Amino acid sequence: MQTSKTIKDQQRAYAQRLLAALGKHLSARDVTAVLIITADGRPALDVTDIRGRMRRVFVHLSFCWFYWGDRSDERVSFLQMAGAVERIEQAARDGWHEGEQGELSINLDQILDAHRG
């Protein structure tokens, strides 16, 4: 008997497919992008900028974003893949900002739990 994947497994697989497509487009534009799985099991894309610095691009499914930090200019909708590719390519060509990569940590499950009582 085959068991179905959990929703989290399905979401992780979808995020991985989105990142793989993004990586393919970026590589075609000579931007180094490598699909990885982080230590906590999240798929990510290691993207190298013009200065050889790497940032991880993640997927936020709830907001339909690719994101590579916590700043407002470090996210783009994945619903328009061509625009997302252009934005991330430009960010890599301009060079990632100095300092550590910020983490966008919006956990909708915690927000929902808080409103449930």
N, CA, C and O of each residue as an XYZ file, in Angstrom:
468
protein
N       0.847     -1.184      0.000
C       0.000      0.000      0.000
C       0.886      1.239      0.000
O       1.775      1.386      0.839
N       0.630      2.122     -0.950
C       1.428      3.333     -1.073
C       0.781      4.462     -0.269
O      -0.418      4.716     -0.386
N       1.581      5.121      0.532
C       1.037      6.232      1.315
C       1.231      7.526      0.546
O       2.196      7.686     -0.201
N       0.305      8.439      0.741
C       0.415      9.729      0.062
C       1.384     10.626      0.812
O       1.592     10.485      2.017
N       1.957     11.534      0.080
C       2.877     12.488      0.695
C       2.109     13.444      1.594
O       0.946     13.762      1.342
N       2.770     13.890      2.632
C       2.149     14.897      3.481
C       2.122     16.221      2.730
O       2.827     16.400      1.737
N       1.318     17.129      3.208
C       1.240     18.454      2.579
C       2.602     19.139      2.619
O       3.011     19.763      1.640
N       3.299     19.029      3.734
C       4.635     19.650      3.834
C       5.593     19.062      2.804
O       6.394     19.794      2.223
N       5.525     17.759      2.572
C       6.370     17.119      1.553
C       6.008     17.644      0.162
O       6.891     17.905     -0.655
N       4.731     17.794     -0.098
C       4.280     18.318     -1.384
C       4.744     19.763     -1.574
O       5.177     20.142     -2.663
N       4.652     20.565     -0.514
C       5.092     21.951     -0.584
C       6.597     22.031     -0.833
O       7.062     22.833     -1.643
N       7.349     21.190     -0.127
C       8.803     21.160     -0.293
C       9.162     20.772     -1.732
O      10.067     21.360     -2.325
N       8.463     19.795     -2.289
C       8.709     19.355     -3.666
C       8.374     20.470     -4.661
O       9.098     20.670     -5.637
N       7.289     21.190     -4.417
C       6.904     22.303     -5.294
C       7.950     23.410     -5.223
O       8.353     23.946     -6.255
N       8.392     23.757     -4.016
C       9.426     24.778     -3.855
C      10.697     24.356     -4.589
O      11.351     25.183     -5.224
N      11.041     23.097     -4.507
C      12.234     22.598     -5.176
C      12.096     22.715     -6.695
O      13.054     23.078     -7.377
N      10.922     22.412     -7.224
C      10.694     22.553     -8.674
C      10.803     24.009     -9.106
O      11.389     24.309    -10.146
N      10.233     24.923     -8.302
C      10.334     26.351     -8.629
C      11.794     26.804     -8.651
O      12.219     27.507     -9.567
N      12.556     26.396     -7.633
C      13.960     26.790     -7.555
C      14.785     26.178     -8.685
O      15.694     26.821     -9.212
N      14.472     24.947     -9.052
C      15.180     24.303    -10.161
C      14.939     25.073    -11.462
O      15.865     25.282    -12.246
N      13.699     25.490    -11.686
C      13.383     26.280    -12.884
C      14.106     27.619    -12.852
O      14.670     28.050    -13.858
N      14.089     28.278    -11.691
C      14.800     29.551    -11.549
C      16.286     29.355    -11.828
O      16.889     30.140    -12.559
N      16.875     28.317    -11.254
C      18.286     28.044    -11.454
C      18.631     27.808    -12.917
O      19.669     28.263    -13.397
N      17.771     27.106    -13.618
C      17.988     26.850    -15.049
C      18.014     28.166    -15.835
O      18.870     28.372    -16.694
N      17.063     29.048    -15.526
C      17.005     30.347    -16.210
C      18.223     31.211    -15.884
O      18.798     31.845    -16.769
N      18.612     31.230    -14.602
C      19.773     32.030    -14.209
C      21.055     31.497    -14.842
O      21.887     32.274    -15.309
N      21.216     30.186    -14.860
C      22.408     29.585    -15.470
C      22.494     29.917    -16.957
O      23.584     30.127    -17.488
N      21.346     29.963    -17.625
C      21.322     30.329    -19.045
C      21.788     31.771    -19.261
O      22.192     32.142    -20.363
N      21.727     32.577    -18.198
C      22.182     33.979    -18.259
C      23.562     34.146    -17.617
O      23.964     35.258    -17.278
N      24.275     33.043    -17.454
C      25.632     33.040    -16.893
C      25.688     33.522    -15.445
O      26.677     34.125    -15.028
N      24.642     33.261    -14.686
C      24.631     33.513    -13.249
C      24.754     32.150    -12.581
O      23.942     31.258    -12.827
N      25.769     31.989    -11.736
C      25.990     30.707    -11.078
C      24.898     30.457    -10.042
O      24.702     31.257     -9.126
N      24.191     29.337    -10.198
C      23.091     28.983     -9.307
C      23.094     27.471     -9.115
O      23.072     26.710    -10.082
N      23.123     27.043     -7.844
C      23.186     25.624     -7.523
C      22.057     25.277     -6.564
O      21.926     25.886     -5.502
N      21.245     24.299     -6.942
C      20.143     23.846     -6.092
C      20.707     23.003     -4.956
O      21.492     22.083     -5.187
N      20.305     23.319     -3.731
C      20.756     22.581     -2.549
C      19.571     22.296     -1.639
O      18.479     22.829     -1.833
N      19.801     21.456     -0.651
C      18.860     21.245      0.444
C      19.612     21.648      1.708
O      20.680     21.106      1.993
N      19.065     22.590      2.463
C      19.743     23.085      3.656
C      19.708     22.031      4.766
O      19.006     21.026      4.661
N      20.470     22.275      5.818
C      20.538     21.344      6.944
C      19.167     21.103      7.572
O      18.909     20.024      8.106
N      18.280     22.112      7.508
C      16.942     21.929      8.083
C      15.928     21.395      7.060
O      14.726     21.379      7.324
N      16.416     20.963      5.903
C      15.558     20.308      4.922
C      14.875     21.197      3.912
O      14.062     20.721      3.119
N      15.193     22.499      3.922
C      14.554     23.412      2.974
C      15.342     23.450      1.669
O      16.571     23.509      1.683
N      14.629     23.417      0.535
C      15.336     23.611     -0.729
C      15.735     25.076     -0.862
O      15.015     25.969     -0.417
N      16.881     25.309     -1.474
C      17.374     26.665     -1.690
C      18.234     26.665     -2.942
O      18.649     25.617     -3.436
N      18.487     27.853     -3.437
C      19.345     28.027     -4.597
C      20.506     28.908     -4.164
O      20.306     30.063     -3.790
N      21.719     28.367     -4.212
C      22.912     29.169     -3.921
C      23.258     29.953     -5.173
O      23.612     29.375     -6.201
N      23.153     31.285     -5.082
C      23.402     32.162     -6.228
C      24.605     33.032     -5.907
O      24.666     33.663     -4.851
N      25.556     33.060     -6.823
C      26.792     33.810     -6.639
C      26.706     35.145     -7.369
O      26.284     35.206     -8.524
N      27.113     36.220     -6.682
C      27.061     37.553     -7.288
C      28.357     37.859     -8.048
O      29.251     37.018     -8.147
N      28.433     39.048     -8.567
C      29.561     39.498     -9.385
C      30.885     39.482     -8.614
O      31.957     39.367     -9.208
N      30.797     39.600     -7.287
C      32.005     39.619     -6.446
C      32.351     38.237     -5.888
O      33.271     38.103     -5.081
N      31.619     37.223     -6.315
C      31.880     35.868     -5.848
C      31.245     35.544     -4.504
O      31.557     34.515     -3.904
N      30.355     36.415     -4.023
C      29.657     36.172     -2.754
C      28.361     35.427     -3.033
O      27.700     35.668     -4.043
N      28.007     34.530     -2.142
C      26.841     33.688     -2.328
C      25.703     34.120     -1.411
O      25.914     34.509     -0.263
N      24.502     34.041     -1.950
C      23.280     34.207     -1.161
C      22.381     33.033     -1.480
O      22.406     32.496     -2.587
N      21.597     32.644     -0.510
C      20.626     31.582     -0.730
C      19.271     32.187     -1.070
O      18.762     33.056     -0.362
N      18.705     31.711     -2.162
C      17.358     32.106     -2.562
C      16.419     30.997     -2.107
O      16.622     29.821     -2.410
N      15.388     31.401     -1.375
C      14.385     30.471     -0.863
C      13.036     30.777     -1.502
O      12.882     31.780     -2.199
N      12.074     29.915     -1.261
C      10.699     30.113     -1.719
C       9.815     30.289     -0.496
O       9.911     29.529      0.468
N       8.958     31.291     -0.544
C       7.921     31.458      0.476
C       6.598     31.214     -0.242
O       6.082     32.098     -0.926
N       6.053     30.012     -0.081
C       4.865     29.626     -0.843
C       3.633     30.445     -0.479
O       2.836     30.772     -1.358
N       3.463     30.778      0.780
C       2.270     31.516      1.203
C       2.159     32.880      0.546
O       1.056     33.348      0.265
N       3.287     33.516      0.302
C       3.285     34.842     -0.312
C       3.727     34.817     -1.771
O       3.819     35.867     -2.408
N       4.002     33.622     -2.306
C       4.418     33.463     -3.709
C       5.694     34.241     -4.015
O       5.786     34.914     -5.042
N       6.670     34.147     -3.127
C       7.921     34.881     -3.272
C       9.114     33.956     -3.447
O       9.161     32.854     -2.901
N      10.083     34.439     -4.230
C      11.468     34.038     -4.095
C      12.055     35.111     -3.195
O      11.748     36.289     -3.375
N      12.891     34.740     -2.230
C      13.520     35.760     -1.391
C      14.942     35.350     -1.042
O      15.263     34.165     -0.942
N      15.782     36.359     -0.860
C      17.199     36.136     -0.554
C      17.662     37.016      0.597
O      18.855     37.287      0.734
N      16.738     37.455      1.410
C      17.035     38.268      2.586
C      15.752     38.774      3.198
O      14.658     38.386      2.789
N      15.895     39.650      4.189
C      14.712     40.150      4.890
C      14.351     41.579      4.514
O      13.405     42.138      5.070
N      15.068     42.171      3.601
C      14.766     43.532      3.150
C      13.659     43.505      2.094
O      13.460     42.499      1.413
N      12.950     44.614      1.970
C      11.830     44.651      1.028
C      12.279     44.515     -0.427
O      11.489     44.095     -1.272
N      13.526     44.860     -0.734
C      14.010     44.724     -2.112
C      14.689     43.372     -2.353
O      15.334     43.171     -3.382
N      14.541     42.455     -1.408
C      15.152     41.139     -1.531
C      14.099     40.036     -1.667
O      14.265     38.924     -1.164
N      13.038     40.372     -2.346
C      11.994     39.391     -2.637
C      11.304     39.773     -3.928
O      11.233     40.944     -4.301
N      10.799     38.754     -4.597
C      10.115     38.971     -5.866
C       9.103     37.845     -6.053
O       9.332     36.719     -5.610
N       8.003     38.144     -6.698
C       6.964     37.141     -6.923
C       7.463     36.071     -7.887
O       8.099     36.376     -8.896
N       7.166     34.815     -7.565
C       7.509     33.751     -8.497
C       6.387     33.499     -9.501
O       6.525     32.651    -10.383
N       5.291     34.220     -9.377
C       4.165     34.031    -10.297
C       4.493     34.514    -11.711
O       3.907     34.041    -12.685
N       5.418     35.444    -11.815
C       5.906     35.931    -13.111
C       7.381     35.544    -13.203
O       8.255     36.347    -12.878
N       7.656     34.322    -13.643
C       9.013     33.778    -13.613
C      10.001     34.657    -14.378
O      11.116     34.874    -13.905
N       9.620     35.161    -15.539
C      10.549     35.981    -16.326
C      10.983     37.219    -15.544
O      12.164     37.567    -15.537
N      10.045     37.875    -14.894
C      10.373     39.047    -14.085
C      11.222     38.691    -12.882
O      12.118     39.445    -12.505
N      10.946     37.543    -12.277
C      11.737     37.092    -11.129
C      13.176     36.814    -11.543
O      14.115     37.186    -10.839
N      13.343     36.164    -12.677
C      14.686     35.867    -13.176
C      15.449     37.166    -13.416
O      16.608     37.289    -13.020
N      14.804     38.130    -14.061
C      15.456     39.421    -14.334
C      15.859     40.116    -13.044
O      16.971     40.634    -12.936
N      14.957     40.131    -12.061
C      15.236     40.822    -10.790
C      16.395     40.166    -10.037
O      17.276     40.862     -9.533
N      16.401     38.855     -9.958
C      17.464     38.159     -9.230
C      18.779     38.256     -9.998
O      19.838     38.423     -9.393
N      18.720     38.154    -11.323
C      19.936     38.339    -12.124
C      20.529     39.727    -11.874
O      21.736     39.861    -11.669
N      19.685     40.752    -11.890
C      20.172     42.115    -11.668
C      20.770     42.285    -10.276
O      21.810     42.924    -10.118
N      20.118     41.716     -9.275
C      20.638     41.796     -7.903
C      22.015     41.131     -7.815
O      22.915     41.655     -7.159
N      22.181     39.985     -8.471
C      23.470     39.290     -8.456
C      24.526     40.083     -9.232
O      25.689     40.127     -8.831
N      24.127     40.696    -10.322
C      25.085     41.488    -11.107
C      25.478     42.781    -10.375
O      26.612     43.244    -10.496
N      24.541     43.356     -9.619
C      24.851     44.549     -8.812
C      25.694     44.183     -7.604
O      26.467     45.003     -7.110
N      25.548     42.959     -7.129
C      26.255     42.490     -5.939
C      25.327     42.504     -4.736
O      24.582     43.460     -4.520
N      25.384     41.428     -3.954
C      24.570     41.349     -2.741
C      25.024     42.418     -1.760
O      26.184     42.830     -1.784
N      24.127     42.867     -0.902
C      24.474     43.883      0.089
C      25.515     43.326      1.055
O      25.636     42.112      1.220
N      26.247     44.207      1.677
C      27.273     43.804      2.648
C      26.618     43.215      3.889
O      25.494     43.579      4.236
N      27.304     42.326      4.543
C      26.819     41.765      5.795
C      26.127     40.430      5.599
O      26.054     39.881      4.500
N      25.629     39.942      6.709
C      24.960     38.639      6.715
C      23.635     38.694      5.968
O      22.995     39.741      5.876
N      23.245     37.550      5.441
C      21.956     37.427      4.784
C      20.870     37.368      5.846
O      20.932     36.539      6.754
N      19.885     38.233      5.739
C      18.763     38.214      6.667
C      17.828     37.067      6.356
O      17.782     36.577      5.227
N      17.087     36.644      7.356
C      16.139     35.539      7.187
C      14.718     36.075      7.289
O      14.359     36.742      8.259
N      13.934     35.779      6.297
C      12.523     36.153      6.291
C      11.776     35.044      7.001
O      11.614     33.951      6.457
N      11.325     35.316      8.203
C      10.728     34.233      8.998
C       9.287     34.563      9.373
O       8.979     34.922     10.510
N       8.440     34.431      8.401
C       7.009     34.601      8.638
C       6.417     33.202      8.706
O       6.379     32.484      7.707
N       5.959     32.823      9.890
C       5.389     31.501     10.080
C       3.879     31.655     10.236
O       3.387     32.036     11.299
N       3.164     31.358      9.176
C       1.711     31.535      9.197
C       1.021     30.577     10.155
O      -0.046     30.887     10.685
N       1.628     29.409     10.381
C       1.036     28.459     11.335
C       0.977     29.061     12.736
O      -0.014     28.892     13.448
N       2.041     29.766     13.131
C       2.055     30.402     14.460
C       1.015     31.511     14.546
O       0.374     31.684     15.582
N       0.846     32.260     13.464
C      -0.146     33.329     13.452
C      -1.550     32.737     13.576
O      -2.373     33.237     14.342
N      -1.820     31.669     12.818
C      -3.133     31.023     12.892
C      -3.400     30.451     14.267
O      -4.503     30.582     14.799
N      -2.377     29.807     14.855
C      -2.528     29.236     16.197
C      -2.851     30.316     17.221
O      -3.646     30.083     18.132
N      -2.256     31.477     17.088
C      -2.494     32.571     18.026
C      -3.950     33.048     17.950
O      -4.526     33.439     18.966
N      -4.539     33.017     16.767
C      -5.906     33.487     16.603
C      -6.937     32.414     16.932
O      -8.121     32.717     17.078
N      -6.506     31.191     17.049
C      -7.436     30.105     17.393
C      -7.741     30.078     18.882
O      -8.723     29.475     19.316
N      -6.902     30.728     19.647
C      -7.234     30.801     21.073
C      -6.260     30.122     21.888
O      -6.393     30.091     23.112
